Amino acid sequence: MLSPVIEVEALTKEYRSRAAVSDLTVTVHPGRVTGFLGPNGSGKTTTMRCVLGLTRPTSGTTRVLGRPYRDLAHPMRRVGALVDPRARHPGRSAYAHLLALARSNALPASRVDDVIELVGLESVAHDRVGGFSLGMGQRLGIAAALLGDPDVLLLDEPVNGLDPEGIRWMRELLRDLADEGRTVLVSSHLMSEMEDTADHLVVLGRGRLLADVPMSDLLGAHSAVRVRSPQAPLLAAALQRAGAAIELQIDGSLRVEGLDTDQVGDVAFLSGVRVHELTQVTASLEAAYLALTGDDVEYRAAAR
C-alpha cells in the first residue's frame, strides 16, 4: 500500500451546537479515485475545506503530503481543488482568471492555454465568466484545479451542471489522473455517478464516518443470489435450513442472502429440486448505502 497523501485525524468542526463533522479519521491514498459519498449536509464540503485550510477545525488535524496545506510552497503545484466554482470575478475572462492564478503560483502562461484546451473552453476563453452557464463554470473551476499539474486533487461535486457528455469526460479524466498515480478525492451525493467513477469509498452520515472500503467490497457485502424454480417452496425451505435468508420476489423468484451461487446450486441438487435460473446479483450502490445506514427516507430527501 502506498503512503497516504491526504490525512484527516480526529477532525471535528462545530457550528454553535451542531457538529458538521465529528471525530473523523480518514486517509486517502494515491493511484485510485476515492469517492467521498453522503447526502447534502453530511460533512463532505466541511471536511474538504478543513483540509485546504479554508475552515478552521474545532479539533483534530489535517495534512496533505505530510504537512498542513498552509505550509506548502506554491500550493497549486501540489494540490488542485474545486470547492466553489463561483469563486471568480465575473468581469474577468476565463483566460484572465486562470492567468492571475498562474502568476500567483509562478506558473507559466502556457499552462493556461493547456488547461483551457483540456476542459473544452477554447471558444469562450476570452468571454466574461459572469455570463457562464453552470456547466461552463464547473469546467473553469476544474481548469483552475488542474492548472498546477498537481499530484493531489480534491473536487467537490465536480459534475454539477455538466451535460451527459461532460459527465463522461469528467469520469474519464478522473480515471486517467488516478492511473497516473495521483491522489484523487471527489465528493458527490449522486449514487449512480459515484458507482461509475470511484474505486474506493469514504461514506459519511451526519458528519460521522460510516464506511471506508473498496467499492467492490461494499457492493459485494450486499450482493444476493436470484434463483427461480418450479418448486420454489421446497427450495426455500431447504435454503433456510442451510442458513440462508430468503425473500420471495414479485415474479416468483427467490432472493437468497447468506449463500453464493455454488452453495444454492448444491442445496437444490441435494434436495432434488429443479432450477430454471441461478444468478449472482450485485447490489447497486444505492441499495448498499441504504443497507449500511438503514436511513432510506432521510437519504432520499437529502439527495433530491
Secondary structure, 3 states (H helix, E strand, C coil): CCCCCEEEEEEEEEECCEEEEEEEEEEECCCEEEEEECCCCCCHHHHHHHHCCCCCCCEEEEEECCECHHHCCCHHHCEEEECCCCCCCCCCEHHHHHHHHHHHCCCCCHHHHHHHHHHCCHHHCCCEHHHCCHHHHHHHHHHHHHCCCCCEEEEECCCCCCCHHHHHHHHHHHHHHHHCCCEEEEEECCHHHHHHHCCEEEEEECCEEEEEEEHHHHHHHCCEEEEECCCHHHHHHHHHHCCCEEEECCCCCEEEECCCHHHHHHHHHHCCCCCCEEEEECCCHHHHHHHHHCCHHHHHHHHC
